[in-house]
């Protein structure tokens, strides 16, 4: 999908889009959703508000607001300290898109989302005083049967070290690790 990150998770009963790459990725993602017959995204998750991760969301949100063949039900973002909340055009467009769909932002907390044939554990960033937005990345652990996939957004050493030392990842034994 070129520059930036995006993962589409499809199960027997649910669809989740983790990140949406850069703005230019939106059309490819919308085409993929049509190709796979996805008419409802249970969650879209912006791991952290950098343009190469949330850049594609505004167009996807605008599409869902305008057309009946795509509904977005929930939007998750990391909790951020006030001084880390971006003021970028991309982030403003993202917020506008969320509003156009009549949604509000859900801040990530430790929880597991039931996706039918799979489950998605939300692992929020443990820190509150990182200097980089990357370290506020929401991590997610997808388990499907005995197979685990671990997605880490752009988490770098500070967040990784805090996650490891907190024991949060003790049960995470991924078969596939998607690193930032
Ligand atoms: Zn980043």
Boltz pocket constraint, residues with backbone or C-beta under 6 A from the ligand:
constraints:
  - pocket:
      binder: B
      contacts: [[A, 48], [A, 50], [A, 53], [A, 133], [A, 134], [A, 154]]
      max_distance: 6.0
